[in-house]
Amino acid sequence: MEKKTPPEGGVSVSKGKEMDDQPRRRGFHPIYLFLVVPFVALLWVPFYNRIEPELFGIPFFYWYQTVWTFLGTACTIPVYLYEEKKRK
């Protein structure tokens, strides 16, 4: 990529790829819905705002959120793999 020397106090101009040369977006794919699942599950607080059932003495409110830490990761992996496949 060739760069011109900017005039004093000016802006440098580069000759290279233009923004129009970039690939277009393909649009929405249903795999992206996996990213919505953790948000819905954790933002709907009345669903898990309770004590019972306990798991090893831990109230449902706490272990439900902890389990969603791992489930959220599991929901992100398919989207990541799709994006990596699309990139190749």
N, C-alpha and C positions, 0 to 999 in steps of 0.2 A: 504494500500500500504506500503510495507516494504522498508525502505531505509538503505543502507549500509553507514557506517561512511567513509567519504572520507579520503584517506591518506593525510598527510599534503601537501597542495598546489595542491591537486588533484581534480578530479571532482566526485561528488556523482552519484551513479548509482541507479536507482529505479527499483524495480520489480513490474510491473503493466501492464496496457494495452499497447500493442505495437501500432505503427502507422498503421500497417496492419489490426488491429482489428476495425478500424474506418469504418463506413458505406461509401460506394462508392457514388459518385455524380450520380444523375439520369440523368443529361444532361439538355439540353435546353427545356424550356416550353414556349409556346406562351404568357403566362401572363406577362413575362418579357418585352415584347414589350411596355407595358404601361410605362415603365421607359424611353423609348426613345422619347416618344411623347413630353414631355416638352422641351427636348433639341432641337429637330428639330424645334418646334414652336418658341423658343426664339433665336436660333442661326441663323435663316433665317431673318436677320434684314431688308433687302429690302422690305419684306412683310409688316412690320408694321412701317417703317420709314416715317411716314406722320402725318399730323395734323388732317385732317378730317377722320372720323366723330368725333365730340367732344361729350363727355358725361358729362353733368353738367358743361360745360366750360373747362373740362380737355381734352387736346389733345389725340388723339388715341394712340400715341407712349407711353404715360405714363399709361393710363388705361388698355391697352392691357397687359403690363407687370405685372401690379397689379393683374389683373384677373388671369393671369397664376400662381401667387403665390398660389391661391386657387385651380386652376385646377391641378397644379403639385402635391398638396397634394392628390387630388381626384384620380390621376393616381397612386400614391404610395400605397394607401389603399388596392386595390385588390391584389397587389403583397405581401404586408404584411400578409393579411389574408390567402393567398395561402401558404406562408411559415409557418405560425402558424399551419395550418391544416396538412401540410406535416410533421411537427415536432412531432405531436401526434401519 
